[in-house]
Amino acid sequence: MYFVGPHVSIAGGLENAPANAKAVGATGFGMFVKNQRQWKASLPKKGDVENFRKAMAANGYEPRQVLPHAGYLINLANPDDAKQEQSLESLICELKICETLGLTMLNLHPGSSLKLISTEAACDRVADALNRALAKTSGVTIVLEDTAGAGGCLGSKFEEIARIIDGVDDKKRVGVCIDTMHTFGAGYDLRTKKDFQNVMEEFDRVVGIGYLRGMHLNDSMVDFGSHRDRHESLGCGKIGIELFQVIMQDNRFAEMPLVLETPHPEKWPDEVALLLGGRQ
């Protein structure tokens, strides 16, 4: 089965996310587990947890079909120790919320060196912080998302992701999410089936396909290798539709969340139907 759907809103309560996903025909989805503009939040109350789990069951979803996204404020590579600690505490908070809700993964941007330290030193800071976060939590895998590479952001090269993973002690609780727009923006060409297969071979050689836990399926508003992060609706950007057709015919991407972060919610039902229709 292919777990396809958008990153949906939690407005009005976490329990609304599954219904929002179901409304667009999704077989999987992404979500935040708290206000992503805030550093910390309280753990959900017992009643809220029960309502979320009931909504998941009522709409036919299991935790493996959901890839929650951590807040954008978190920067584990920050060279300022106090600010890195604030990010670490925020990550631990979100991991504990996921654990409370019964969710098993949390997608995380690796962070940015802020161009103040070397890329290698920044990757090592991230790995150290991940070790501390994993030691204080249980049951939730941290899924590192690749980036387009703007502003000193880590993860635009597979070697950077590999270095972070190499420094993580519990490798069973670390994985990777490939964002197609970010990958394209970082300089990995995905526009044809051959291009995509070449990139996946490189990912397997450098990182390991076994670490892949999900994907973000987005077209690109900006050119190949731009190192900019601008998402576009499927088939309407610089990547084109062939990539997404190829992904939906590749069994390696079954049984993992394939999350749309495309910019036009009114198109989500058609995008979900387009992707799932590729399986027929």
N, C-alpha and C positions, 0 to 999 in steps of 0.2 A: 504493500500500500504506500501511496505517496502522500505525505503530510503537507499540503499546500494551503496557504492562506496569508492574509496581511497581518501587520502589526496593528492590533485593535486597541480602542480606547478602554480605559478603566473608569471613565467618568461616572460618578454616581455609586461606585463601589466595585471592588475586584470581581464580584460575582457577575458583573455585566459583561466581562470579557468573553466568556464562552458563547453567550447568546449573540454578541456582536459578530463573532466569527461565523457562527452558524448562519446568520442572516445573509452573508455573502457567499454561502456554499462552501466554506473552507473545511478542509480535512485536517488542518493544523493551523497554528497561529503564533504570533508574538505578542508580547504585552510588557508594560512596566509593572512592577509589583509595589511601587509607591510613587509619589510625586517625584519625577526625575529632576526637578529643579531644586530639590531640597537634599541636604546632606544625610539626614537621618529620619527615621520614622519609628513609631512604636510597632511592636508585633501585632498582627491582626487579632482582634478579639475572637473568643471561641465561636460566637455566633456568626461572625464574618467568615471564619474558616469553614464552618459547616455549610454556609450558604454558597461559598465558592466551590466546594467539593460537590455539593448537590447539583450546582449549575454545570459543572464539568460532566458529571454523569448524565444529566438530563439531555445535554446536547451532544452526547456521544464521544467525548474526548477523554483521553488518558494523558497523564503527565508527559509521556514520551513524544506526544504530538505538539508540545508547547516549548517554545524557546524564549523565555523572558529576557528582557534587555536591561542591563544595569544602567544607572543614571549616568549622564554625560559629564557630571562634575568630577567623577573619580579619575584621578591621574596617579597611578602607582609608580610612575617613573619620575615624578616631581623630585628635583634634586634638593629641595627644601625639606628637611626631615619632619618638621612640624606639619607642613602641608601634606606630605606623603602620609603621615599618620592619620590625618583627617580623612584622606581618601580610603585608607585601609579600614578605618572604623565604619565608613559608609558602606564599603563592600561587605564587611562582615554582617552589618545590619541587613543588607539585601539577601545575603546567603541564608540568614536565619529566617527571614520572611518566606523565602522559597521553601525552605525545609518545613516550616509550619504549615504552608499551604499544600504540601505534598508534591511540589514541583522538583524536578531532578537536575535541571541545568540552569545556568545563568550566563548570558552572553555579555562579554566585557571588551571594551576597547582597551588595548594594552597600555595606552597612555602616551605622553609626549616628553621628550627630553627638554623641551622649551629651548632647544639649541644652546643649552648651558653646560651640558656634559656630553661625553661621547655616546654614540648609539650603543656601544657594547656595555658601558657603565649603566646606561638607562635600562637596557634589557635585564641586567643583573639585579637592579633595584626592583624591577617588576617581579622577577622570579622569587626574590627574598620575601617580598610582600605577599605573594601568593602562598608561599609556604606558611607564613604566619596566619593568613586567613583560613587556609585549609585546616590548620592545627586547631583552630577555635570553632570549627563547624563540622558538620557531617552530612553525608548523603547527597550533596549537590556538587555537580561537576561545573567547573569554571571553563567557559568556552571562549577562547580568544578570537576576536574578529580581526581580519586583515584590514588595512587602511589604504587610502590613496597616497598618504605620505606627506600631506601638507603640515607646515608648522612644527616640524620635528616629531610628528606622530610616528610611533613605532608600528611595525607590522606591514609596511609596504613591500618588504622583501621577505620571502619565505625563510631566509636565513635568520632573520630577526625573531620570527615566531619560533623557529627551531631552537635558537639560543635560550629563549625564555623557558620553553618546555624542558630543555636539558637541565635547567637549574631548579625545576620543580621536583620535590622528593616523591610525592604521591602522584605518579603519572596516570593512575587510573581515574583521577579526578581533575584532569585537565584535557581540553579538547580544542578544536578549531572550528570557526565558522568562516566560510568564504563568502564575501560579498562581491557579487559579479561586477558591480559598478566600481567599487574600490579596487578590485584586482585589475580591471581594465585601465582605470586612472593611474594605477601604480606602474603600468608599463608591461603588463602581461596580456597579450592579444587573445581575445576570446571570440572573434567575429565569425569564425568558421568552425566546423566540426574538427578539422585537423588542428587548428590553432588551439582549441580548447583541450583536445587530447594531449597535445604537447605540454600545455600548462599543467594539466593534472599529473602527467608523468614527472614533471619537475617538482611539483608539490609532494608527490609520493617519495621521490628520491631525497628531497631536502628535509621534509617534515615527517612524512609517513601518512598514507591515506587512512590508516587505522585511527588517527586522531580526529578525523572529520566527524563532527557531530551535527552539523546543520549548514544551511546556506541562506543568504539573503539574495533574492532574485530581483535585480533592479537593472534597468537600462541606464544609459549615461547621457546626460545633457551636454557633457563636455568631451573634448577630444581624447583619443588614446594617449596615455602617458602624460596627461595634463597635471597630475598630482593634485587635482581638485575634486571635491566631493559634491556632486550635483546629480541627484537621481532623476530618472525619467521613466515614464510608463513603458511597459514592455513593447518592443517593436517600434517605438517612437523616437529612439535615440541613436547614438553613434554605434552602439553594439549591434542592434538589429535583432530580429526574431529567431534566427537560426540557432543561436546559443541555447535559448530556452527550450526549443524543440529537442535539441540534442540531450539536454539534461533530463528531460522527462522520458527519454528512451534509454537511460542509463541506469541499470539496476543498482549501481553503487549508491545512488541517492534516494533509494526507497527507505522507508522506515526511519527517516530523520526529518525534522522540520525544515521546510523550504518556505521562507517567510518573505512576503512582498513588503517592501518599504517604498513603494512607488507613490508619487505625490498627489494622485487624484483619486480619492476614496470612491467617487462615483463610478470609476472604472474597475474597481476591485472585483465585482461579480463577474464581469467579462474576462478579466485577467485570470481569475481562478478557473473559470470554465475553459479558457483557452489552454491553460497548462494541463488540467486534468483530462481534457479532451484529447491531448496528445498521447494519452495512455490507451485510448480505445483502438 
